Amino acid sequence: MTCREFAGFLGDYHSGELSDDVRASFERHLSRCQNCQRYLFHYRETVKLGRGALADADAAVPADVPEDLINAILAARTRKPV
């Protein structure tokens, strides 16, 4: 597996959706590649921080967030996938 392939499988690896053979190849690459080890660490930290930021659905929106941005986010959340 290459680093580029590793990055492509990262989301599925993190969510436990890789087949056994692809997961084995992914983990073999991970055991040998320090760059991908760091990449995985930062990916996990990003996911953790993102979940933490969204943990309180009732949190107040900071006053300096533009109203247009809030409306765009709310509109995107209600749109159905095509």
Gaussian input, Z-matrix of N, CA and C with variables (Angstrom, degrees):
# hf/3-21g

backbone

0 1
 N
 C     1     B1
 C     2     B2     1     A1
 N     3     B3     2     A2     1     D1
 C     4     B4     3     A3     2     D2
 C     5     B5     4     A4     3     D3
 N     6     B6     5     A5     4     D4
 C     7     B7     6     A6     5     D5
 C     8     B8     7     A7     6     D6
 N     9     B9     8     A8     7     D7
 C    10    B10     9     A9     8     D8
 C    11    B11    10    A10     9     D9
 N    12    B12    11    A11    10    D10
 C    13    B13    12    A12    11    D11
 C    14    B14    13    A13    12    D12
 N    15    B15    14    A14    13    D13
 C    16    B16    15    A15    14    D14
 C    17    B17    16    A16    15    D15
 N    18    B18    17    A17    16    D16
 C    19    B19    18    A18    17    D17
 C    20    B20    19    A19    18    D18
 N    21    B21    20    A20    19    D19
 C    22    B22    21    A21    20    D20
 C    23    B23    22    A22    21    D21
 N    24    B24    23    A23    22    D22
 C    25    B25    24    A24    23    D23
 C    26    B26    25    A25    24    D24
 N    27    B27    26    A26    25    D25
 C    28    B28    27    A27    26    D26
 C    29    B29    28    A28    27    D27
 N    30    B30    29    A29    28    D28
 C    31    B31    30    A30    29    D29
 C    32    B32    31    A31    30    D30
 N    33    B33    32    A32    31    D31
 C    34    B34    33    A33    32    D32
 C    35    B35    34    A34    33    D33
 N    36    B36    35    A35    34    D34
 C    37    B37    36    A36    35    D35
 C    38    B38    37    A37    36    D36
 N    39    B39    38    A38    37    D37
 C    40    B40    39    A39    38    D38
 C    41    B41    40    A40    39    D39
 N    42    B42    41    A41    40    D40
 C    43    B43    42    A42    41    D41
 C    44    B44    43    A43    42    D42
 N    45    B45    44    A44    43    D43
 C    46    B46    45    A45    44    D44
 C    47    B47    46    A46    45    D45
 N    48    B48    47    A47    46    D46
 C    49    B49    48    A48    47    D47
 C    50    B50    49    A49    48    D48
 N    51    B51    50    A50    49    D49
 C    52    B52    51    A51    50    D50
 C    53    B53    52    A52    51    D51
 N    54    B54    53    A53    52    D52
 C    55    B55    54    A54    53    D53
 C    56    B56    55    A55    54    D54
 N    57    B57    56    A56    55    D55
 C    58    B58    57    A57    56    D56
 C    59    B59    58    A58    57    D57
 N    60    B60    59    A59    58    D58
 C    61    B61    60    A60    59    D59
 C    62    B62    61    A61    60    D60
 N    63    B63    62    A62    61    D61
 C    64    B64    63    A63    62    D62
 C    65    B65    64    A64    63    D63
 N    66    B66    65    A65    64    D64
 C    67    B67    66    A66    65    D65
 C    68    B68    67    A67    66    D66
 N    69    B69    68    A68    67    D67
 C    70    B70    69    A69    68    D68
 C    71    B71    70    A70    69    D69
 N    72    B72    71    A71    70    D70
 C    73    B73    72    A72    71    D71
 C    74    B74    73    A73    72    D72
 N    75    B75    74    A74    73    D73
 C    76    B76    75    A75    74    D74
 C    77    B77    76    A76    75    D75
 N    78    B78    77    A77    76    D76
 C    79    B79    78    A78    77    D77
 C    80    B80    79    A79    78    D78
 N    81    B81    80    A80    79    D79
 C    82    B82    81    A81    80    D80
 C    83    B83    82    A82    81    D81
 N    84    B84    83    A83    82    D82
 C    85    B85    84    A84    83    D83
 C    86    B86    85    A85    84    D84
 N    87    B87    86    A86    85    D85
 C    88    B88    87    A87    86    D86
 C    89    B89    88    A88    87    D87
 N    90    B90    89    A89    88    D88
 C    91    B91    90    A90    89    D89
 C    92    B92    91    A91    90    D90
 N    93    B93    92    A92    91    D91
 C    94    B94    93    A93    92    D92
 C    95    B95    94    A94    93    D93
 N    96    B96    95    A95    94    D94
 C    97    B97    96    A96    95    D95
 C    98    B98    97    A97    96    D96
 N    99    B99    98    A98    97    D97
 C   100   B100    99    A99    98    D98
 C   101   B101   100   A100    99    D99
 N   102   B102   101   A101   100   D100
 C   103   B103   102   A102   101   D101
 C   104   B104   103   A103   102   D102
 N   105   B105   104   A104   103   D103
 C   106   B106   105   A105   104   D104
 C   107   B107   106   A106   105   D105
 N   108   B108   107   A107   106   D106
 C   109   B109   108   A108   107   D107
 C   110   B110   109   A109   108   D108
 N   111   B111   110   A110   109   D109
 C   112   B112   111   A111   110   D110
 C   113   B113   112   A112   111   D111
 N   114   B114   113   A113   112   D112
 C   115   B115   114   A114   113   D113
 C   116   B116   115   A115   114   D114
 N   117   B117   116   A116   115   D115
 C   118   B118   117   A117   116   D116
 C   119   B119   118   A118   117   D117
 N   120   B120   119   A119   118   D118
 C   121   B121   120   A120   119   D119
 C   122   B122   121   A121   120   D120
 N   123   B123   122   A122   121   D121
 C   124   B124   123   A123   122   D122
 C   125   B125   124   A124   123   D123
 N   126   B126   125   A125   124   D124
 C   127   B127   126   A126   125   D125
 C   128   B128   127   A127   126   D126
 N   129   B129   128   A128   127   D127
 C   130   B130   129   A129   128   D128
 C   131   B131   130   A130   129   D129
 N   132   B132   131   A131   130   D130
 C   133   B133   132   A132   131   D131
 C   134   B134   133   A133   132   D132
 N   135   B135   134   A134   133   D133
 C   136   B136   135   A135   134   D134
 C   137   B137   136   A136   135   D135
 N   138   B138   137   A137   136   D136
 C   139   B139   138   A138   137   D137
 C   140   B140   139   A139   138   D138
 N   141   B141   140   A140   139   D139
 C   142   B142   141   A141   140   D140
 C   143   B143   142   A142   141   D141
 N   144   B144   143   A143   142   D142
 C   145   B145   144   A144   143   D143
 C   146   B146   145   A145   144   D144
 N   147   B147   146   A146   145   D145
 C   148   B148   147   A147   146   D146
 C   149   B149   148   A148   147   D147
 N   150   B150   149   A149   148   D148
 C   151   B151   150   A150   149   D149
 C   152   B152   151   A151   150   D150
 N   153   B153   152   A152   151   D151
 C   154   B154   153   A153   152   D152
 C   155   B155   154   A154   153   D153
 N   156   B156   155   A155   154   D154
 C   157   B157   156   A156   155   D155
 C   158   B158   157   A157   156   D156
 N   159   B159   158   A158   157   D157
 C   160   B160   159   A159   158   D158
 C   161   B161   160   A160   159   D159
 N   162   B162   161   A161   160   D160
 C   163   B163   162   A162   161   D161
 C   164   B164   163   A163   162   D162
 N   165   B165   164   A164   163   D163
 C   166   B166   165   A165   164   D164
 C   167   B167   166   A166   165   D165
 N   168   B168   167   A167   166   D166
 C   169   B169   168   A168   167   D167
 C   170   B170   169   A169   168   D168
 N   171   B171   170   A170   169   D169
 C   172   B172   171   A171   170   D170
 C   173   B173   172   A172   171   D171
 N   174   B174   173   A173   172   D172
 C   175   B175   174   A174   173   D173
 C   176   B176   175   A175   174   D174
 N   177   B177   176   A176   175   D175
 C   178   B178   177   A177   176   D176
 C   179   B179   178   A178   177   D177
 N   180   B180   179   A179   178   D178
 C   181   B181   180   A180   179   D179
 C   182   B182   181   A181   180   D180
 N   183   B183   182   A182   181   D181
 C   184   B184   183   A183   182   D182
 C   185   B185   184   A184   183   D183
 N   186   B186   185   A185   184   D184
 C   187   B187   186   A186   185   D185
 C   188   B188   187   A187   186   D186
 N   189   B189   188   A188   187   D187
 C   190   B190   189   A189   188   D188
 C   191   B191   190   A190   189   D189
 N   192   B192   191   A191   190   D190
 C   193   B193   192   A192   191   D191
 C   194   B194   193   A193   192   D192
 N   195   B195   194   A194   193   D193
 C   196   B196   195   A195   194   D194
 C   197   B197   196   A196   195   D195
 N   198   B198   197   A197   196   D196
 C   199   B199   198   A198   197   D197
 C   200   B200   199   A199   198   D198
 N   201   B201   200   A200   199   D199
 C   202   B202   201   A201   200   D200
 C   203   B203   202   A202   201   D201
 N   204   B204   203   A203   202   D202
 C   205   B205   204   A204   203   D203
 C   206   B206   205   A205   204   D204
 N   207   B207   206   A206   205   D205
 C   208   B208   207   A207   206   D206
 C   209   B209   208   A208   207   D207
 N   210   B210   209   A209   208   D208
 C   211   B211   210   A210   209   D209
 C   212   B212   211   A211   210   D210
 N   213   B213   212   A212   211   D211
 C   214   B214   213   A213   212   D212
 C   215   B215   214   A214   213   D213
 N   216   B216   215   A215   214   D214
 C   217   B217   216   A216   215   D215
 C   218   B218   217   A217   216   D216
 N   219   B219   218   A218   217   D217
 C   220   B220   219   A219   218   D218
 C   221   B221   220   A220   219   D219
 N   222   B222   221   A221   220   D220
 C   223   B223   222   A222   221   D221
 C   224   B224   223   A223   222   D222
 N   225   B225   224   A224   223   D223
 C   226   B226   225   A225   224   D224
 C   227   B227   226   A226   225   D225
 N   228   B228   227   A227   226   D226
 C   229   B229   228   A228   227   D227
 C   230   B230   229   A229   228   D228
 N   231   B231   230   A230   229   D229
 C   232   B232   231   A231   230   D230
 C   233   B233   232   A232   231   D231
 N   234   B234   233   A233   232   D232
 C   235   B235   234   A234   233   D233
 C   236   B236   235   A235   234   D234
 N   237   B237   236   A236   235   D235
 C   238   B238   237   A237   236   D236
 C   239   B239   238   A238   237   D237
 N   240   B240   239   A239   238   D238
 C   241   B241   240   A240   239   D239
 C   242   B242   241   A241   240   D240
 N   243   B243   242   A242   241   D241
 C   244   B244   243   A243   242   D242
 C   245   B245   244   A244   243   D243

   B1=1.4520
   B2=1.5240
   B3=1.3109
   B4=1.4616
   B5=1.5334
   B6=1.3136
   B7=1.4674
   B8=1.5297
   B9=1.3029
   B10=1.4655
   B11=1.5296
   B12=1.3237
   B13=1.4630
   B14=1.5298
   B15=1.3187
   B16=1.4648
   B17=1.5286
   B18=1.3176
   B19=1.4652
   B20=1.5236
   B21=1.3205
   B22=1.4511
   B23=1.5282
   B24=1.3106
   B25=1.4605
   B26=1.5214
   B27=1.3056
   B28=1.4619
   B29=1.5285
   B30=1.3163
   B31=1.4655
   B32=1.5211
   B33=1.3334
   B34=1.4647
   B35=1.5242
   B36=1.3205
   B37=1.4665
   B38=1.5227
   B39=1.3056
   B40=1.4647
   B41=1.5220
   B42=1.3216
   B43=1.4648
   B44=1.5331
   B45=1.3373
   B46=1.4599
   B47=1.5186
   B48=1.3271
   B49=1.4597
   B50=1.5267
   B51=1.3230
   B52=1.4633
   B53=1.5228
   B54=1.3217
   B55=1.4631
   B56=1.5307
   B57=1.3054
   B58=1.4691
   B59=1.5225
   B60=1.3346
   B61=1.4619
   B62=1.5259
   B63=1.3306
   B64=1.4652
   B65=1.5261
   B66=1.3419
   B67=1.4674
   B68=1.5313
   B69=1.3311
   B70=1.4613
   B71=1.5221
   B72=1.3248
   B73=1.4647
   B74=1.5295
   B75=1.3210
   B76=1.4643
   B77=1.5236
   B78=1.3320
   B79=1.4687
   B80=1.5255
   B81=1.3247
   B82=1.4670
   B83=1.5331
   B84=1.3295
   B85=1.4657
   B86=1.5284
   B87=1.3197
   B88=1.4594
   B89=1.5265
   B90=1.3134
   B91=1.4672
   B92=1.5304
   B93=1.3396
   B94=1.4717
   B95=1.5279
   B96=1.3197
   B97=1.4676
   B98=1.5323
   B99=1.3090
   B100=1.4662
   B101=1.5270
   B102=1.3162
   B103=1.4638
   B104=1.5247
   B105=1.3229
   B106=1.4674
   B107=1.5323
   B108=1.3142
   B109=1.4635
   B110=1.5261
   B111=1.3275
   B112=1.4703
   B113=1.5276
   B114=1.3192
   B115=1.4654
   B116=1.5284
   B117=1.3268
   B118=1.4635
   B119=1.5237
   B120=1.3106
   B121=1.4675
   B122=1.5283
   B123=1.3157
   B124=1.4628
   B125=1.5364
   B126=1.3156
   B127=1.4677
   B128=1.5282
   B129=1.3299
   B130=1.4719
   B131=1.5262
   B132=1.3147
   B133=1.4740
   B134=1.5267
   B135=1.3189
   B136=1.4638
   B137=1.5224
   B138=1.3195
   B139=1.4653
   B140=1.5253
   B141=1.3262
   B142=1.4639
   B143=1.5258
   B144=1.3093
   B145=1.4639
   B146=1.5275
   B147=1.3216
   B148=1.4620
   B149=1.5154
   B150=1.3190
   B151=1.4722
   B152=1.5169
   B153=1.3110
   B154=1.4559
   B155=1.5168
   B156=1.3057
   B157=1.4670
   B158=1.5202
   B159=1.3179
   B160=1.4603
   B161=1.5200
   B162=1.3282
   B163=1.4619
   B164=1.5272
   B165=1.3065
   B166=1.4648
   B167=1.5186
   B168=1.3207
   B169=1.4653
   B170=1.5245
   B171=1.3291
   B172=1.4580
   B173=1.5294
   B174=1.3322
   B175=1.4685
   B176=1.5279
   B177=1.3004
   B178=1.4619
   B179=1.5269
   B180=1.3007
   B181=1.4596
   B182=1.5248
   B183=1.3396
   B184=1.4668
   B185=1.5330
   B186=1.3042
   B187=1.4670
   B188=1.5329
   B189=1.3305
   B190=1.4619
   B191=1.5324
   B192=1.3273
   B193=1.4565
   B194=1.5291
   B195=1.3353
   B196=1.4690
   B197=1.5299
   B198=1.2906
   B199=1.4605
   B200=1.5293
   B201=1.3401
   B202=1.4665
   B203=1.5305
   B204=1.3233
   B205=1.4589
   B206=1.5305
   B207=1.2986
   B208=1.4679
   B209=1.5224
   B210=1.3221
   B211=1.4691
   B212=1.5266
   B213=1.3257
   B214=1.4614
   B215=1.5311
   B216=1.3141
   B217=1.4692
   B218=1.5214
   B219=1.3093
   B220=1.4653
   B221=1.5208
   B222=1.3187
   B223=1.4637
   B224=1.5354
   B225=1.3159
   B226=1.4706
   B227=1.5181
   B228=1.3127
   B229=1.4649
   B230=1.5183
   B231=1.3200
   B232=1.4641
   B233=1.5184
   B234=1.3382
   B235=1.4674
   B236=1.5090
   B237=1.3109
   B238=1.4563
   B239=1.5202
   B240=1.3501
   B241=1.4764
   B242=1.5128
   B243=1.3152
   B244=1.4651
   B245=1.4937
   A1=108.16
   A2=116.39
   A3=121.76
   A4=109.20
   A5=116.09
   A6=120.84
   A7=110.73
   A8=117.20
   A9=120.99
   A10=110.61
   A11=116.77
   A12=120.29
   A13=110.14
   A14=115.60
   A15=121.52
   A16=110.08
   A17=116.41
   A18=120.88
   A19=110.90
   A20=117.48
   A21=121.16
   A22=113.20
   A23=117.10
   A24=121.74
   A25=113.28
   A26=117.56
   A27=121.55
   A28=113.72
   A29=117.47
   A30=120.45
   A31=112.06
   A32=116.47
   A33=120.29
   A34=111.35
   A35=117.27
   A36=120.19
   A37=109.60
   A38=115.84
   A39=120.99
   A40=111.16
   A41=117.51
   A42=120.71
   A43=112.85
   A44=117.59
   A45=121.37
   A46=114.11
   A47=117.08
   A48=120.78
   A49=114.68
   A50=118.68
   A51=120.36
   A52=110.62
   A53=115.73
   A54=119.83
   A55=108.18
   A56=116.41
   A57=120.81
   A58=112.34
   A59=117.67
   A60=119.91
   A61=112.39
   A62=117.72
   A63=120.52
   A64=109.59
   A65=117.08
   A66=120.24
   A67=110.34
   A68=117.26
   A69=121.05
   A70=110.77
   A71=116.52
   A72=120.67
   A73=110.60
   A74=116.38
   A75=122.67
   A76=110.10
   A77=116.45
   A78=120.85
   A79=112.09
   A80=117.38
   A81=120.84
   A82=109.26
   A83=116.21
   A84=120.20
   A85=110.16
   A86=115.70
   A87=120.82
   A88=111.67
   A89=117.69
   A90=121.30
   A91=112.65
   A92=115.98
   A93=120.42
   A94=114.40
   A95=117.50
   A96=119.86
   A97=111.00
   A98=115.83
   A99=120.28
   A100=112.44
   A101=117.85
   A102=119.99
   A103=110.96
   A104=116.39
   A105=119.49
   A106=111.09
   A107=117.42
   A108=119.89
   A109=110.09
   A110=115.81
   A111=119.92
   A112=111.02
   A113=115.72
   A114=120.71
   A115=110.25
   A116=116.85
   A117=121.16
   A118=110.79
   A119=117.50
   A120=120.91
   A121=110.04
   A122=116.90
   A123=120.53
   A124=111.73
   A125=116.73
   A126=120.39
   A127=109.60
   A128=116.45
   A129=120.39
   A130=111.58
   A131=116.61
   A132=120.16
   A133=110.86
   A134=116.59
   A135=120.86
   A136=110.83
   A137=116.88
   A138=120.91
   A139=109.92
   A140=116.66
   A141=121.00
   A142=111.47
   A143=116.83
   A144=120.53
   A145=111.45
   A146=116.76
   A147=120.62
   A148=111.56
   A149=116.50
   A150=119.69
   A151=110.78
   A152=116.43
   A153=120.04
   A154=111.77
   A155=116.38
   A156=120.59
   A157=111.34
   A158=116.61
   A159=120.81
   A160=113.08
   A161=117.13
   A162=120.98
   A163=112.71
   A164=117.38
   A165=120.50
   A166=109.71
   A167=116.02
   A168=120.82
   A169=112.23
   A170=116.82
   A171=120.73
   A172=113.29
   A173=116.42
   A174=119.65
   A175=110.12
   A176=115.24
   A177=120.75
   A178=110.22
   A179=115.87
   A180=121.78
   A181=107.23
   A182=117.55
   A183=119.37
   A184=111.20
   A185=116.06
   A186=122.18
   A187=112.99
   A188=117.79
   A189=119.78
   A190=113.72
   A191=118.00
   A192=120.68
   A193=108.20
   A194=117.74
   A195=120.70
   A196=112.06
   A197=116.17
   A198=122.38
   A199=111.58
   A200=117.32
   A201=121.05
   A202=111.25
   A203=116.29
   A204=120.62
   A205=110.22
   A206=117.10
   A207=121.10
   A208=110.27
   A209=116.65
   A210=120.60
   A211=111.94
   A212=117.31
   A213=120.88
   A214=110.69
   A215=117.36
   A216=121.30
   A217=110.15
   A218=116.79
   A219=120.31
   A220=111.38
   A221=117.51
   A222=121.53
   A223=109.83
   A224=117.39
   A225=121.16
   A226=110.98
   A227=117.48
   A228=120.85
   A229=111.99
   A230=118.13
   A231=120.44
   A232=112.88
   A233=117.77
   A234=121.08
   A235=110.60
   A236=116.18
   A237=121.29
   A238=108.42
   A239=117.28
   A240=120.53
   A241=110.54
   A242=115.36
   A243=121.34
   A244=110.57
   D1=140.46
   D2=176.88
   D3=-94.21
   D4=168.19
   D5=176.86
   D6=-62.28
   D7=-37.52
   D8=178.72
   D9=-64.70
   D10=-43.44
   D11=176.89
   D12=-64.22
   D13=-41.45
   D14=177.83
   D15=-54.39
   D16=-49.06
   D17=-179.40
   D18=-62.24
   D19=-35.62
   D20=179.46
   D21=-68.12
   D22=-28.51
   D23=-179.53
   D24=-93.93
   D25=-4.45
   D26=-171.38
   D27=-57.61
   D28=-46.89
   D29=-179.30
   D30=-61.64
   D31=-44.69
   D32=179.05
   D33=-67.34
   D34=-34.84
   D35=176.82
   D36=-64.25
   D37=-47.98
   D38=-177.38
   D39=-61.42
   D40=-34.76
   D41=-179.30
   D42=-90.77
   D43=1.58
   D44=176.97
   D45=75.09
   D46=27.46
   D47=-175.14
   D48=-104.46
   D49=7.95
   D50=178.96
   D51=-82.25
   D52=146.46
   D53=172.83
   D54=-66.35
   D55=161.74
   D56=-177.12
   D57=-58.49
   D58=-42.69
   D59=-177.55
   D60=-69.79
   D61=-39.02
   D62=178.24
   D63=-69.88
   D64=-39.98
   D65=178.22
   D66=-61.46
   D67=-41.11
   D68=178.92
   D69=-62.26
   D70=-43.78
   D71=178.23
   D72=-64.55
   D73=-41.98
   D74=178.07
   D75=-58.90
   D76=-49.97
   D77=-177.64
   D78=-68.66
   D79=-32.67
   D80=176.04
   D81=-63.58
   D82=-46.43
   D83=177.22
   D84=-61.38
   D85=-45.19
   D86=-179.19
   D87=-58.85
   D88=-38.47
   D89=-178.53
   D90=-66.71
   D91=-19.43
   D92=-175.59
   D93=-109.09
   D94=-11.54
   D95=-170.31
   D96=-118.89
   D97=107.97
   D98=-179.94
   D99=-64.85
   D100=-35.55
   D101=178.70
   D102=-61.88
   D103=-43.19
   D104=179.88
   D105=-72.55
   D106=-30.25
   D107=173.97
   D108=-61.41
   D109=-44.97
   D110=178.14
   D111=-65.80
   D112=-40.25
   D113=179.70
   D114=-60.89
   D115=-45.55
   D116=178.46
   D117=-63.23
   D118=-42.27
   D119=178.43
   D120=-58.10
   D121=-48.90
   D122=-178.30
   D123=-68.41
   D124=-34.33
   D125=175.65
   D126=-61.04
   D127=-48.13
   D128=179.52
   D129=-61.88
   D130=-41.24
   D131=178.22
   D132=-63.16
   D133=-40.76
   D134=179.12
   D135=-63.03
   D136=-44.84
   D137=178.23
   D138=-61.61
   D139=-45.18
   D140=-180.00
   D141=-61.15
   D142=-45.91
   D143=179.48
   D144=-66.47
   D145=-38.72
   D146=177.64
   D147=-62.48
   D148=-43.48
   D149=177.72
   D150=-64.15
   D151=-39.46
   D152=178.60
   D153=-64.15
   D154=-38.22
   D155=-179.69
   D156=-67.54
   D157=-27.07
   D158=-178.18
   D159=-101.89
   D160=7.17
   D161=-174.44
   D162=-65.15
   D163=-34.71
   D164=-177.62
   D165=-105.04
   D166=97.17
   D167=-177.89
   D168=-65.76
   D169=-19.69
   D170=-178.42
   D171=-98.40
   D172=8.34
   D173=-178.76
   D174=-64.81
   D175=144.19
   D176=179.17
   D177=-70.99
   D178=143.33
   D179=175.94
   D180=-79.20
   D181=130.25
   D182=178.55
   D183=-55.58
   D184=144.87
   D185=-175.46
   D186=-62.39
   D187=-25.55
   D188=-175.81
   D189=-88.28
   D190=5.53
   D191=177.05
   D192=-81.84
   D193=125.56
   D194=-177.92
   D195=-60.82
   D196=138.19
   D197=-179.48
   D198=-59.24
   D199=-36.71
   D200=178.32
   D201=-61.14
   D202=-38.31
   D203=179.13
   D204=-66.76
   D205=-44.56
   D206=178.37
   D207=-59.03
   D208=-46.83
   D209=-179.83
   D210=-63.39
   D211=-38.81
   D212=179.12
   D213=-65.65
   D214=-40.72
   D215=178.71
   D216=-65.51
   D217=-45.62
   D218=179.40
   D219=-62.81
   D220=-39.27
   D221=178.99
   D222=-66.09
   D223=-40.79
   D224=-179.91
   D225=-66.11
   D226=-34.29
   D227=-179.97
   D228=-69.28
   D229=-26.97
   D230=-177.41
   D231=-94.17
   D232=-12.95
   D233=178.19
   D234=-68.68
   D235=141.97
   D236=176.40
   D237=-90.40
   D238=142.97
   D239=177.56
   D240=-62.12
   D241=147.80
   D242=-179.80
   D243=-80.35

